[in-house]
């Protein structure tokens, strides 16, 4: 009986932690869809990259590349350097 209660409490803690993360992911995707300009889109893509970094490497890489493309399009050299630095860390 104690083991069942322990397992249920552990499962509950996983659901409690997973829910805010899913909400954050949904919010980021909504923000990306409704972004007013490319600068906001670039920021949201970088946030998505951090979200996916440990869970889904391909999605993380895709968001990183999209963010870099926008930084280059907007000629934001400081953001471009930050993204490239992040990319270097990402692939090492």
C-alpha positions as CSV (number, residue, x, y, z in Angstrom):
1,X,0.0,0.0,0.0
2,X,2.9,2.4,0.8
3,X,4.5,1.6,-2.5
4,X,1.3,2.4,-4.4
5,X,1.0,5.8,-2.6
6,X,4.6,6.5,-3.3
7,X,4.2,5.8,-7.0
8,X,1.1,7.9,-7.2
9,X,2.8,10.8,-5.5
10,X,5.8,10.6,-7.8
11,X,3.4,10.4,-10.8
12,X,1.5,13.4,-9.6
13,X,4.7,15.4,-9.2
14,X,5.7,14.6,-12.8
15,X,2.3,15.9,-14.0
16,X,2.5,19.0,-11.9
17,X,6.0,19.8,-13.3
18,X,5.1,18.9,-16.9
19,X,2.0,21.1,-17.1
20,X,3.7,24.5,-16.8
21,X,6.3,23.4,-19.3
22,X,3.6,22.5,-21.8
23,X,1.9,25.8,-21.1
24,X,5.1,27.6,-21.8
25,X,5.6,25.8,-25.0
26,X,2.1,26.6,-26.1
27,X,2.6,30.2,-25.3
28,X,5.8,30.4,-27.2
29,X,4.2,28.9,-30.3
30,X,1.3,31.3,-30.0
31,X,3.7,34.2,-29.7
32,X,5.6,33.0,-32.8
33,X,2.4,32.7,-34.8
34,X,1.2,36.2,-33.7
35,X,4.6,38.0,-33.7
36,X,4.2,41.6,-34.8
37,X,7.6,41.8,-36.4
38,X,10.8,39.9,-37.1
39,X,12.6,41.0,-34.0
40,X,10.0,39.5,-31.8
41,X,9.9,36.4,-34.0
42,X,13.7,36.1,-33.6
43,X,13.5,36.4,-29.8
44,X,10.7,33.8,-29.6
45,X,12.7,31.4,-31.8
46,X,15.6,31.7,-29.5
47,X,13.4,30.9,-26.5
48,X,12.0,27.9,-28.4
49,X,15.6,26.8,-29.0
50,X,16.3,26.8,-25.3
51,X,13.1,24.9,-24.6
52,X,13.9,22.1,-27.0
53,X,17.6,22.0,-26.3
54,X,17.5,18.9,-24.1
55,X,14.3,17.3,-25.4
56,X,14.4,17.5,-29.2
57,X,17.8,18.4,-30.8
58,X,16.4,18.7,-34.3
59,X,13.7,21.3,-33.3
60,X,16.3,23.1,-31.3
61,X,18.7,23.2,-34.3
62,X,15.8,24.3,-36.6
63,X,14.8,27.2,-34.3
64,X,18.4,28.3,-33.9
65,X,18.9,28.4,-37.7
66,X,15.6,30.4,-38.1
67,X,16.7,32.8,-35.5
68,X,20.1,33.3,-37.1
69,X,18.5,33.8,-40.5
70,X,16.3,36.6,-39.1
71,X,19.2,38.2,-37.3
72,X,21.2,38.3,-40.6
73,X,18.1,39.6,-42.5
74,X,17.7,42.4,-40.0
75,X,21.5,43.1,-39.9
76,X,21.6,42.8,-36.1
77,X,25.2,41.9,-35.7
78,X,25.1,41.7,-31.9
79,X,22.2,39.2,-32.0
80,X,23.9,37.3,-34.8
81,X,27.1,37.0,-32.8
82,X,25.1,35.8,-29.8
83,X,23.2,33.2,-31.8
84,X,26.4,32.0,-33.5
85,X,28.1,31.7,-30.1
86,X,25.1,29.7,-28.9
87,X,25.3,27.6,-32.1
88,X,29.0,26.9,-31.4
89,X,28.1,25.7,-27.9
90,X,25.1,23.8,-29.3
91,X,27.3,21.7,-31.6
92,X,30.3,21.1,-29.3
